[in-house]
Amino acid sequence: MLDRILAAVDNSTEGARALRLAIELAHEIGADLKVIIVLKPLPACFSFAVSAIFAQIWKHAQLQQISSCQATARFRAGLKMFRRSSTILRSAKQYQADLIVMGMRNRTIVTDRTTQDVAERSPCAVLGVP
């Protein structure tokens, strides 16, 4: 029985498709839906920058994109529970999710390391959306 669905999305095309599918699935089966926004890690190239300003600009741009993703999720799903997180598995355990829905890049689990890691270590079922 799927009572709790966790949608882990980022600001990508695959993330948007995963969010749409999670919303439709939750409405169809009457499950609770929680959406977390996953921030991309700071690229390694910023560790060689002369100034931290470039990293701050990058982080600010990420937060703006995430804010728009949050607004979209709230509008489409009417979500009451919403938080930002960088750890999908920890959130799934805390929420006691029965299913994790997330975007899958390049249409294969082999080339998407994050999806593969979550699938291998998840406490519940994982649905990768291409």
C-alpha positions in Angstrom: 0.0 0.0 0.0 1.4 3.4 -0.9 0.4 5.9 1.7 3.3 8.3 1.6 5.0 9.4 -1.6 8.2 11.5 -1.6 9.0 13.4 -4.7 12.7 14.5 -4.9 13.0 17.1 -7.6 15.5 19.6 -8.9 15.1 22.4 -11.5 15.4 20.1 -14.5 13.0 18.8 -17.2 13.2 15.4 -15.6 12.5 16.9 -12.2 9.4 18.6 -13.6 8.1 15.4 -15.1 8.7 13.5 -11.9 6.8 16.2 -10.0 3.8 16.0 -12.4 3.8 12.2 -12.1 4.0 12.2 -8.3 1.1 14.7 -8.0 -1.1 12.6 -10.4 -0.2 9.4 -8.6 -0.9 10.8 -5.1 -4.2 12.2 -6.2 -5.2 9.0 -8.0 -4.5 6.7 -5.0 -5.2 9.1 -2.2 -1.6 9.1 -0.9 0.1 11.9 1.1 2.7 13.7 -1.0 5.8 15.4 0.2 8.1 17.3 -2.2 11.7 18.1 -1.5 13.9 20.3 -3.6 17.4 19.0 -4.1 20.1 21.6 -4.5 23.0 20.8 -6.9 26.3 20.8 -5.1 28.8 23.6 -5.7 30.9 22.7 -8.7 34.5 21.9 -8.0 35.8 24.6 -10.3 34.8 27.2 -7.7 37.4 25.9 -5.3 40.1 27.4 -7.6 38.4 30.8 -7.9 40.3 33.8 -6.7 37.2 35.2 -4.9 34.2 33.6 -3.2 32.0 36.1 -5.1 31.6 33.7 -8.0 30.4 30.9 -5.7 27.9 33.3 -4.1 26.5 34.3 -7.4 26.1 30.7 -8.5 24.4 29.8 -5.2 22.1 32.8 -5.5 21.1 31.7 -9.0 20.4 28.2 -7.7 18.2 29.5 -4.9 16.2 31.6 -7.4 15.6 28.6 -9.6 14.6 26.5 -6.6 12.2 29.2 -5.5 10.5 29.1 -8.9 10.4 25.3 -8.6 8.8 25.5 -5.1 6.2 27.9 -6.3 5.3 25.6 -9.2 5.0 22.6 -6.9 2.9 24.4 -4.4 0.6 25.7 -7.1 0.2 22.3 -8.8 -0.1 20.1 -5.8 -1.5 22.5 -3.2 1.2 21.2 -0.8 1.1 22.0 2.9 4.3 20.2 3.7 7.3 21.4 1.9 10.9 21.7 2.7 14.3 22.1 1.0 16.8 19.2 1.5 19.9 17.9 0.0 19.7 14.4 1.3 17.0 12.3 -0.4 17.5 9.1 1.7 17.4 10.9 5.0 14.2 12.7 4.1 12.6 9.4 2.9 13.5 7.8 6.3 12.2 10.7 8.3 8.9 10.9 6.3 8.6 7.0 6.3 8.0 7.1 2.6 6.6 4.1 0.8 7.8 5.4 -2.6 10.4 7.9 -3.9 9.7 9.5 -7.2 12.6 11.3 -8.9 13.8 12.4 -12.3 16.2 10.2 -14.2 18.6 11.8 -16.6 19.6 10.3 -19.9 16.7 7.8 -19.7 18.9 5.1 -18.1 19.6 4.5 -14.5 23.2 3.5 -15.3 24.2 7.0 -16.4 22.5 8.8 -13.5 24.6 8.4 -10.4 22.2 10.1 -8.0 19.2 7.9 -9.0 21.4 4.8 -8.9 22.7 5.6 -5.4 19.1 6.3 -4.1 17.8 3.1 -5.7 20.6 1.0 -4.2 20.3 2.4 -0.6 16.6 3.3 -0.4 14.4 2.1 2.4 11.5 2.0 0.0 10.6 1.6 -3.7 12.0 4.1 -6.1 10.3 5.3 -9.3 12.7 6.9 -11.8 11.0 9.2 -14.3 12.8 9.8 -17.6 
